Amino acid sequence: MIPLMKFTFMNEVETRKALSDFILQAPRLSMDINCNEFEKKFSEVQERKDAILFNSGGSGNLAMLQALKNMDMLKDGDRIGFSALTWSTNTMPIIQLGMEPIAIDCNINTLNVMLTDLKQIHEKYNLKAFFITNVLGFAGDLDRIKDYCDTKKIILIEDNCEALGTELPSGKTGNFGIMASFSFFVAHHMSTIEGGMVVTDNPDLAEMLRIVRANGWDRNLSSGSQIKWRKKHNIKSEFEAKYTFYDLGYNLRPTEITGFLGLYQLKYLKENINIREKNYFRLEKIVKENPDLVVLNHSHIKKLSNFAFPVVCKTVELRNKYINQFSGAGVEIRPMIAGNMQKQPFYKKYTKVIDELPGVDFLHNNGFYCGNYPELSEIDLESLSSCLKNY
Ligand SMILES: Cc1ncc(COP(=O)(O)O)c(C=O)c1O
């Protein structure tokens, strides 16, 4: 059996022991210094000014959209483009926050939205924002997409939950949008069991994200920001400030366990990404020799931080063949994330606009993925290679 993921952490035993010790001695387990330190270190690694830790990647997505609404950068009814191939909790907050999701097609060879796909949709729907997903560690032509969004005044936000560590010559994924989210759920590039991060270079957005994360209050802001908010709302005492709620928020806070694990696993991130990339290239060689399979294009990507290994077959019949080949060998597989999001029951229930999206339909019908992670043994990689062969 080759599961989607073997362990919760990289260096599992050592990490679990360290976590046990931490829990026994930590004076406080709710959000505190370890979360702050992890935010600081993560922002340095990602090369962004600010990082805000959440209890999941999905929470980060919700908070980013709420922050934009709180700051009047988005409003009810605005049309928000999103990559049609993504995860449910990328798209759901658009609906939950009263805006209109517009699905954008993805390219069969890059798995991602390319500038041409975005242009077509923007010309038709006049988007206010584009919430792009960098799918399975791959990415579209993000530099061109960013330039286009800047010119057309489209707010670009990135869901980078599946692509921590991927780099284009023009920069890391997660650094093209005004904000970007990351997930630290098990099987992602680094795990804090559950957890997520949002990064930004905009101090006002960072401040608002902290307000949104914790009840709408100012307790996790710098003292300078607290003074500003209190003055604006005429809050005169510390006593009153404790329970003053400035704007719409939730409780999306992480715990000190998240912070501790984040700091601990961050040490192994580079190695983790390098092994995933090496595994990817090894398996890709087999794909290139098999005429049944589509060879994915990552020539525009400098560092491919693969999340899971995507298999795209040329026909639906061939997909059935390869699903049987993988399942028969005991390899755990999954559909190509949520497929064409427009086909999901929740989407049909809540939205009016359904477009023809041939690229994402192809990926939905012809694709699947299996795990790619550092703990894959030589035997596992040989077994995956045989599953990818045309017998
Ligand atoms: C693209 C994408 N966005 C968001 C999420 C949600 O992350 P989480 O499970 O941490 O809430 C995922 C989860 O895998 C994802 O793949």
Ligand as a Chemical Component Dictionary entry (heavy atoms), coordinates in Angstrom:
data_LIG
# 
_chem_comp.id                   LIG 
_chem_comp.type                 NON-POLYMER 
_chem_comp.pdbx_formal_charge   0 
_chem_comp.three_letter_code    LIG 
# 
loop_
_chem_comp_atom.comp_id 
_chem_comp_atom.atom_id 
_chem_comp_atom.alt_atom_id 
_chem_comp_atom.type_symbol 
_chem_comp_atom.charge 
_chem_comp_atom.model_Cartn_x 
_chem_comp_atom.model_Cartn_y 
_chem_comp_atom.model_Cartn_z 
_chem_comp_atom.pdbx_ordinal 
LIG C1 C1 C 0 -5.880 24.895 -3.052 1  
LIG C2 C2 C 0 -6.281 24.680 -1.632 2  
LIG N1 N1 N 0 -6.827 25.708 -0.959 3  
LIG C3 C3 C 0 -7.207 25.591 0.323  4  
LIG C4 C4 C 0 -7.056 24.391 0.995  5  
LIG C5 C5 C 0 -7.507 24.298 2.412  6  
LIG O1 O1 O 0 -6.474 24.080 3.309  7  
LIG P1 P1 P 0 -6.820 23.510 4.764  8  
LIG O2 O2 O 0 -7.089 22.056 4.614  9  
LIG O3 O3 O 0 -5.600 23.791 5.564  10 
LIG O4 O4 O 0 -8.010 24.260 5.258  11 
LIG C6 C6 C 0 -6.503 23.288 0.342  12 
LIG C7 C7 C 0 -6.367 22.000 1.040  13 
LIG O5 O5 O 0 -5.740 21.070 0.636  14 
LIG C8 C8 C 0 -6.112 23.431 -1.010 15 
LIG O6 O6 O 0 -5.600 22.405 -1.690 16 
# 
loop_
_chem_comp_bond.comp_id 
_chem_comp_bond.atom_id_1 
_chem_comp_bond.atom_id_2 
_chem_comp_bond.value_order 
_chem_comp_bond.pdbx_ordinal 
LIG C1 C2 SING 1  
LIG C2 N1 SING 2  
LIG C2 C8 DOUB 3  
LIG N1 C3 DOUB 4  
LIG C3 C4 SING 5  
LIG C4 C5 SING 6  
LIG C4 C6 DOUB 7  
LIG C5 O1 SING 8  
LIG O1 P1 SING 9  
LIG P1 O2 DOUB 10 
LIG P1 O3 SING 11 
LIG P1 O4 SING 12 
LIG C6 C7 SING 13 
LIG C6 C8 SING 14 
LIG C7 O5 DOUB 15 
LIG C8 O6 SING 16 
# 
